[in-house]
């Protein structure tokens, strides 16, 4: 008899964080949008789409939606970070030339 399988490891493995290289992470929304556009075009322009067209169109809408969602999330995060940096900056006072205030 082999060793018994450990219970509960597959669930934890499915939901652990994945760290991507920055280049891949930056390209992810564009990859999703490109896949969605390719699926949309292939669904629309296949010579005999038959049963495949609805699935391609569903995949196209899902991928385009995911790509745009990633872009909007990233934009919102960057704008929020920029606002927090600006608020944390000390207010810029009027700088007087040397000796002008004496």
Buried (B, 14 or more C-beta within 10 A) or exposed (E): EEEEEEEEEEEEEEEEEEEEEEEEEEEBBEBBBBBBBBBBEBBEEEEEBEEEBEEBBEBBBBBBEBBBEBBEEBEEEEEEEEEEEEEEEEEEEEEEEEEEEE
